[in-house]
Amino acid sequence: MPVRSIIVVVLMHGFLKSTKSLLLQSILLFRRLWQAQLFKVYILRREPSGALERPWAKPTSVVQQLMELAQSLGDAVAVA
């Protein structure tokens, strides 16, 4: 859960009197909810097939994507 982002928003609102961050956080909360796979399966009653089929694949991190890219580039250099 985005606990850290909620804490940051509360601190920004408390100390800096910033209300834009509260508005943005409330909008992004609904966006994250709409994109959540559990919400799609159980609330929207979508058929759990394809990307919604369990077990759900974990999203790849940026570091993992860069490592795969470096490995593929290394393979391409070794072939040439």
C-alpha positions in Angstrom: 0.0 0.0 0.0 1.3 3.5 -0.7 1.8 4.4 3.0 5.0 6.3 2.3 3.3 8.5 -0.2 0.4 9.2 2.1 2.8 10.2 4.9 4.7 12.6 2.5 1.4 14.2 1.4 0.3 14.7 5.0 3.6 16.3 5.9 3.5 18.5 2.8 0.0 19.6 3.7 0.8 20.2 7.3 4.1 22.0 7.0 3.9 23.7 3.5 0.1 24.2 3.5 0.0 22.6 0.0 -3.4 21.4 -1.1 -2.4 20.4 -4.6 -0.7 17.3 -3.3 -3.9 16.2 -1.5 -5.9 16.6 -4.7 -3.3 14.7 -6.7 -3.1 11.9 -4.2 -6.8 11.4 -4.1 -7.0 11.2 -7.9 -4.1 8.8 -8.1 -5.6 6.6 -5.5 -8.6 5.9 -7.7 -6.4 5.4 -10.7 -4.3 2.8 -8.9 -7.5 1.1 -7.7 -8.9 1.0 -11.3 -5.6 -0.6 -12.5 -5.4 -3.2 -9.7 -5.9 -6.8 -10.9 -8.0 -7.8 -7.9 -10.3 -4.9 -8.5 -10.7 -6.0 -12.1 -11.5 -9.6 -11.2 -13.7 -9.2 -8.2 -15.4 -5.8 -8.5 -15.7 -5.5 -12.3 -16.3 -9.2 -12.6 -13.9 -9.6 -15.6 -13.0 -13.1 -16.6 -9.6 -14.1 -15.0 -7.9 -15.1 -18.3 -4.8 -13.8 -20.0 -3.1 -11.1 -17.9 -5.7 -11.5 -15.1 -5.1 -15.2 -14.7 -3.4 -16.3 -11.5 -0.7 -16.5 -10.4 0.0 -12.9 -11.6 3.3 -12.2 -13.0 5.4 -9.7 -11.0 6.2 -6.5 -12.9 9.8 -6.4 -13.9 11.9 -3.7 -12.3 13.9 -1.1 -14.2 17.1 -2.7 -13.0 16.1 -6.1 -14.2 15.1 -4.7 -17.6 18.6 -3.0 -17.9 20.3 -6.3 -17.0 18.4 -8.1 -19.7 19.2 -5.4 -22.2 22.9 -5.6 -21.2 22.9 -9.3 -21.6 21.3 -9.2 -25.0 23.8 -6.5 -26.1 26.6 -8.7 -24.8 25.3 -11.7 -26.8 25.0 -9.5 -29.9 28.7 -8.4 -29.5 29.8 -12.0 -28.9 28.2 -13.1 -32.1 29.7 -10.3 -34.2 
